[in-house]
Amino acid sequence: MRTSIILLGIFVTFLSLWACESETLPPQNSQLGLEYFPLEVGRYAVYEVKEINYSVVAEPDTQQYQLKELVADSFPGQGGEIIYRLERFYREDDTQAWDLDSVWTARKNKQRIVVVENNIPQIKLVFPLDIGVSWDVNALNSREEQLYELRNTDDALLTEMVTPVDSLLSDELFTVIQAESQDTIINRVEASETYLKHVGLFYKKSLRLHYCASEPECVGLGILESGRDYRQTLIDYGYENK
């Protein structure tokens, strides 16, 4: 009888300690990586965009403009998730007023980030953020499978990120490889998004070039026939009305 009482006391003590420890455990968001895609109403990010379109029948068409993304509102969605309204604005330079370009939505849980672009849901990130993990960005829509992969940001990509806020750059970066091609003679494809902790999307690159292959003598000479070179770099971020 005495032994049973002692064992019961040990068991109760263990349960009490376990309950206390469970109550005081810190949130696991930092371990998951949720702070790489912050979503708060009033938060904005401004990007400098440079886009070059190549054509065999014309000179390269270069456009430079600014893009602003604002978390304008939030509302409850199905399953208890909060849906955030993302308003995207356009202007040619900082001497002009912003014009509304499009409206997207985003939602976040402890498994993934889903952004709805032009009514098409895409899984932008999956949690926890582990280098080497891959996923189908189109798992929630009817498009064909397209795998994204999480990687460390390499030095070559870092050298491209020339921005007024480059002091933010640290080892708390990672890059999502969206597409890449091993064929650099006829086609060159490099598409990626680089994210910074507590900031979000820092740099977006989409390079899709097609080189001359119609004649044997032009193969391998790097003569562009068509393509697009798109670069989007963060230049400012913060909160409105604060």
C-alpha positions as CSV (number, residue, x, y, z in Angstrom):
1,M,0.0,0.0,0.0
2,R,2.8,2.4,0.9
3,T,4.6,1.6,-2.3
4,S,1.4,2.4,-4.3
5,I,1.0,5.8,-2.6
6,I,4.7,6.7,-3.3
7,L,4.3,5.7,-7.0
8,L,1.1,7.7,-7.2
9,G,2.8,10.7,-5.8
10,I,5.7,10.4,-8.3
11,F,3.2,10.1,-11.1
12,V,1.2,13.2,-10.0
13,T,4.5,15.2,-9.7
14,F,5.6,14.2,-13.2
15,L,2.2,15.3,-14.6
16,S,2.4,18.6,-12.9
17,L,6.0,19.3,-14.2
18,W,5.0,18.2,-17.7
19,A,1.9,20.5,-17.6
20,C,4.0,23.5,-16.5
21,E,6.7,22.9,-19.1
22,S,4.0,22.6,-21.8
23,E,2.5,25.9,-20.7
24,T,5.8,27.8,-20.8
25,L,7.1,26.5,-24.1
26,P,7.8,29.4,-26.5
27,P,6.0,29.6,-29.8
28,Q,7.6,27.5,-32.5
29,N,7.2,30.0,-35.3
30,S,10.9,30.8,-35.4
31,Q,11.7,27.1,-35.8
32,L,9.2,26.8,-38.6
33,G,10.3,29.9,-40.4
34,L,7.0,31.8,-40.6
35,E,8.8,35.1,-40.1
36,Y,10.2,34.8,-43.6
37,F,6.8,35.7,-45.0
38,P,5.3,38.3,-42.6
39,L,1.7,39.2,-43.1
40,E,0.4,42.2,-41.1
41,V,-2.2,44.7,-42.1
42,G,-0.5,48.0,-43.0
43,R,2.8,46.4,-43.9
44,Y,4.2,47.4,-47.3
45,A,7.2,46.7,-49.5
46,V,8.5,48.7,-52.5
47,Y,10.5,47.1,-55.3
48,E,12.6,48.4,-58.1
49,V,11.8,46.4,-61.3
50,K,13.9,46.1,-64.4
51,E,12.4,44.2,-67.3
52,I,14.1,43.5,-70.7
53,N,12.2,41.8,-73.5
54,Y,14.2,40.5,-76.4
55,S,13.0,39.9,-80.0
56,V,14.7,38.8,-83.1
57,V,12.9,41.5,-85.1
58,A,13.5,44.5,-82.8
59,E,15.9,46.1,-80.4
60,P,15.6,45.0,-76.7
61,D,12.7,46.7,-75.0
62,T,13.8,47.8,-71.5
63,Q,11.3,49.0,-68.9
64,Q,12.1,50.2,-65.4
65,Y,9.4,50.9,-62.8
66,Q,8.5,50.5,-59.2
67,L,6.1,48.0,-57.6
68,K,4.5,48.4,-54.2
69,E,2.8,45.6,-52.3
70,L,0.5,46.5,-49.4
71,V,-1.2,44.2,-46.9
72,A,-4.4,46.3,-47.0
73,D,-6.9,44.2,-45.0
74,S,-7.6,40.8,-43.5
75,F,-10.7,38.7,-43.0
76,P,-11.5,35.2,-41.7
77,G,-11.4,32.4,-44.2
78,Q,-12.5,28.7,-44.1
79,G,-10.9,26.5,-41.6
80,G,-10.0,29.3,-39.2
81,E,-7.3,30.8,-41.5
82,I,-6.9,34.5,-41.9
83,I,-6.9,35.7,-45.5
84,Y,-4.9,38.9,-46.3
85,R,-5.8,41.3,-49.1
86,L,-2.6,42.3,-51.0
87,E,-2.9,45.4,-53.1
88,R,-0.3,45.9,-55.7
89,F,0.6,49.3,-57.1
90,Y,2.6,50.5,-60.0
91,R,4.4,53.7,-60.9
92,E,7.3,54.6,-63.3
93,D,9.4,56.4,-60.6
94,D,9.2,58.1,-57.2
95,T,8.0,61.4,-58.7
96,Q,4.6,59.9,-59.6
97,A,1.6,58.7,-57.6
98,W,0.9,55.1,-57.2
99,D,-1.7,53.4,-59.4
100,L,-3.5,50.3,-58.3
101,D,-2.4,47.4,-60.6
102,S,-3.9,44.3,-59.2
103,V,-5.3,42.6,-56.0
104,W,-4.0,39.3,-54.7
105,T,-4.7,37.4,-51.5
106,A,-2.5,35.4,-49.2
107,R,-3.0,33.0,-46.3
108,K,-0.6,31.4,-43.9
109,N,-0.6,28.5,-41.5
110,K,2.1,26.3,-40.0
111,Q,2.3,24.1,-43.1
112,R,2.4,26.5,-46.0
113,I,2.0,30.0,-47.6
114,V,-0.7,30.2,-50.3
115,V,-0.8,33.3,-52.5
116,V,-3.7,33.7,-55.0
117,E,-2.4,35.5,-58.1
118,N,-5.0,36.3,-60.7
119,N,-7.4,33.8,-59.2
120,I,-4.8,31.0,-59.2
121,P,-3.7,29.7,-55.8
122,Q,0.0,28.9,-55.6
123,I,2.0,27.4,-52.7
124,K,4.9,29.8,-52.3
125,L,6.5,28.3,-49.3
126,V,6.2,25.2,-47.1
127,F,7.1,24.8,-43.4
128,P,9.3,24.0,-41.7
129,L,11.9,25.7,-44.0
130,D,14.5,23.0,-44.6
131,I,17.2,23.3,-47.2
132,G,16.6,20.8,-50.0
133,V,12.9,20.4,-49.4
134,S,10.8,20.6,-52.6
135,W,7.0,20.9,-53.3
136,D,4.5,21.3,-56.1
137,V,3.6,25.0,-56.4
138,N,0.5,24.0,-58.4
139,A,-0.9,21.4,-56.0
140,L,-4.0,23.6,-55.4
141,N,-4.8,24.5,-59.0
142,S,-5.3,22.6,-62.3
143,R,-1.9,23.5,-63.8
144,E,0.7,20.8,-64.4
145,E,3.1,19.9,-61.6
146,Q,6.0,22.4,-61.1
147,L,8.5,21.7,-58.3
148,Y,10.0,24.4,-56.3
149,E,13.1,23.8,-54.1
150,L,14.5,25.6,-51.1
151,R,18.3,26.3,-51.2
152,N,20.9,28.4,-49.6
153,T,21.5,31.7,-51.5
154,D,24.7,31.4,-53.5
155,D,27.3,34.1,-53.8
156,A,26.6,34.7,-57.5
157,L,23.0,35.6,-56.7
158,L,24.0,37.8,-53.8
159,T,26.2,40.0,-56.1
160,E,23.1,40.8,-58.2
161,M,21.2,42.3,-55.2
162,V,22.2,46.0,-55.4
163,T,19.7,47.9,-53.3
164,P,19.6,50.9,-50.8
165,V,18.7,48.4,-48.1
166,D,21.5,45.9,-48.8
167,S,22.7,46.5,-45.3
168,L,19.9,44.1,-44.3
169,L,21.6,41.2,-46.2
170,S,22.8,38.5,-43.8
171,D,23.0,34.8,-43.5
172,E,19.3,34.8,-42.7
173,L,18.5,34.5,-46.4
174,F,17.3,31.6,-48.4
175,T,16.3,31.2,-52.1
176,V,13.4,29.3,-53.6
177,I,14.5,27.9,-57.0
178,Q,11.4,28.0,-59.2
179,A,12.9,26.9,-62.5
180,E,16.3,26.3,-64.0
181,S,17.7,24.8,-67.2
182,Q,21.0,22.9,-67.7
183,D,20.9,23.8,-71.4
184,T,22.7,27.1,-71.7
185,I,23.5,26.8,-75.4
186,I,20.0,27.1,-76.8
187,N,17.9,28.0,-73.8
188,R,18.8,29.6,-70.5
189,V,16.2,29.5,-67.7
190,E,16.8,30.8,-64.2
191,A,13.8,31.7,-62.0
192,S,14.0,32.2,-58.2
193,E,12.8,34.2,-55.2
194,T,15.0,35.1,-52.3
195,Y,13.5,35.8,-48.9
196,L,14.9,37.6,-45.9
197,K,14.0,36.9,-42.3
198,H,11.4,39.4,-40.8
199,V,11.3,41.1,-44.2
200,G,9.9,38.7,-46.7
201,L,10.5,38.7,-50.5
202,F,13.8,40.5,-51.1
203,Y,14.8,39.6,-54.6
204,K,13.0,38.0,-57.6
205,K,14.6,36.9,-60.7
206,S,13.1,35.4,-63.9
207,L,15.5,34.9,-66.8
208,R,14.1,33.0,-69.8
209,L,16.3,33.4,-72.9
210,H,16.3,31.6,-76.3
211,Y,19.5,31.7,-78.4
212,C,19.9,31.2,-82.1
213,A,19.7,27.6,-83.2
214,S,18.1,27.9,-86.6
215,E,21.4,27.9,-88.5
216,P,24.4,25.6,-87.6
217,E,26.8,28.5,-87.7
218,C,25.0,30.5,-85.0
219,V,24.7,27.7,-82.4
220,G,26.8,28.4,-79.3
221,L,27.5,32.0,-80.2
222,G,25.1,33.4,-77.6
223,I,23.0,35.3,-80.2
224,L,19.7,36.1,-78.5
225,E,16.5,35.4,-80.5
226,S,13.9,36.0,-77.9
227,G,13.3,36.1,-74.2
228,R,12.7,38.1,-71.0
229,D,15.0,39.2,-68.2
230,Y,13.0,40.3,-65.1
231,R,14.6,41.5,-61.8
232,Q,12.6,42.8,-58.8
233,T,14.6,44.2,-55.9
234,L,13.4,45.5,-52.5
235,I,14.2,49.2,-52.0
236,D,12.0,50.1,-49.1
237,Y,9.6,48.5,-46.6
238,G,7.7,49.4,-43.4
239,Y,4.2,50.2,-42.1
240,E,1.6,52.7,-43.3
241,N,0.0,55.1,-40.8
242,K,2.6,54.3,-38.1
